[in-house]
Amino acid sequence: MASPLAIHAGREAAATLARHGWDPALFSLLLGASGGPKWFILAALDRYLFGDYLQRSTRPLAVLGSSVGAWRHACLAQDDPVAAIDRFAESYLGQVYSARPDAAEVSRASLATLDQLLGDGGAAAIARHPRITTHIVTARGRGPCGAAGGPLLALGLAAAAGANALARPALAAAFQRVLFSSGFSSQDSGHGDAGAPALPGFATRGAPLTADNARAVLHASGSIPFLLTGERDIPGAPPGHYWDGGIIDYHFDPRPLGTGGLILYPHFRSDLTPGWFDKFLPWRRLAPALVERLVLVAPHPDFVASLPLGKIPDRGDFTKLETEERLANWRCCLARGEELAEAFAAQVAGPDPLAGVSVS
């Protein structure tokens, strides 16, 4: 295995890297996907990116994420990003549930982890960061999907899945995208002053991300219906029940995301599934090369095959593995993630910016 990393660059991004090298000031947007414990394989890379590489730039940076992607970005915007990542990882590792946990139990554990991640001043730091504008995607339920649970929500989700299978825009009948932004103003439709892109479709509505609502927004953005409770009537946003932003923007479709610079996307895999329901529709997956200004960094498939059970951690590990085996596997993946961080650092420092980079 030559490198544990697979790096993909669109043609414009590749040309820019060839001219200027891996200058962090080239990047104006950082993307973060949904994926729950899949994040463990990126934790060490995040430590390098958030604690070193991205700190070398003074350029305004927009960060756009859903679910665990938004939680990762909440670490970046704190005064000590590496300490926040470490708190996040240790608290997430410590989550242990009863044999059949309900949504309230899972949300209690999730909020406890979020409180560890944020620490004493994390919410204020995110809301007021002078350089990093944080944008968090949530999905506001419409009709039956606005229910907090029960048969009505189940019916709404089934209808939403069917509508999405016919056409992705049809999902808007069940969920509205509400984008919470630390740079929100009524004049810029909620996309902030750091140039975060407008997200088309889904009747997107902007709302302010503040020190007072950041905890609720982050919890909502990671709340899978029925597995967690979601959040109702978040201050500063339209009334209603708020769910996992990954329902609409699971990996994002970066094609319409116009930015002033390049897009950096540390990801779990080398293709993109726009929305959560699209996981079951393989023809919806996008190749990163379709996005001109995108640089996607992901574990190489050979590296993934060398991990315990031949895969990165996922939510199914909670039910498929005994607690001790799950913790051992996850800690191994955390440690093995250092190989990704070292490989990216070597890429940044190397003489050929495009060495090993896939360009289409």
Summary of the structure (lengths in Angstrom):
residues: 360
radius of gyration: 19.1
end to end distance: 21.9
largest distance: 58.9
contacts: 1284
relative contact order: 0.20
helix: 47%
strand: 17%
